[in-house]
Amino acid sequence: MPPEEDLAELVGRQPDERLLGEDFDQLPAVVGRPQETRPSPARKQVVAIGVTLTAVTLVLGVLLTGFGVIDGFASGFDGTSLVALVVGIVLVTTHWGWAHVAELTGQGLERRGNRDVLDSRQRWLAAIEPYTRWEVTASTDDDGSISIATTRYRPVRTGEHQFTFAKEEVAREHHSADEPAAVISERAELVRRQAAQDTGRERKLYEAAHDAYEQAVLENADEQERRAAARAASEALSEQINTNLREPPLVE
């Protein structure tokens, strides 16, 4: 699928909540990082209570089950032994419930204590736009050589209305420790400039598509007109791409 079609289908999508969790390491550094939540002392206390109740329930359940079995064989399973056996089995099979209840309660307490932080994290997430970024990093290898790596962060669709990023190293250069530092620095700067130019181009393409989409959505609200909005976004992308093709590329 051509890049412009990919981008046109991403317009109007929202960042996936996974970018605050399992996909966090897929985020480009340029978007920054969200505010960290504050640990809740109350959550730790509630979880500790839950663990204690879990252990007590399990031990009590085992004891009651054992008593019910022993007393039942001794007395022919009268009312007392049956009640002890049933209650013991119920306690043993449900003892983990205390841990789950404590964890859910603790999470609720922590969310209330971090309400302002969570709101800030959601605003930060909502501000991330779905266009490709390129980033360049330099690192020193064990033999003293220097590596210059270019990483691409490509937005990909998730669900019906969300997106996340796919992180991929697209280029890596190795420079011997014997090379002059000035030469390596110049090369790294050139690669960074190219990455910045590529990112800027993608941002302009996205902004052109997004502006056209938003304008069409404002003017036309039903489903048929939303399809027209998508077409308007694609046309704006094509026009922007044609403009970029007429610009001379960055050469070394």
Order of alpha helices (4+ residues) and beta strands (2+ residues): alpha-beta-alpha-alpha-alpha-alpha-beta-beta-beta-alpha-alpha
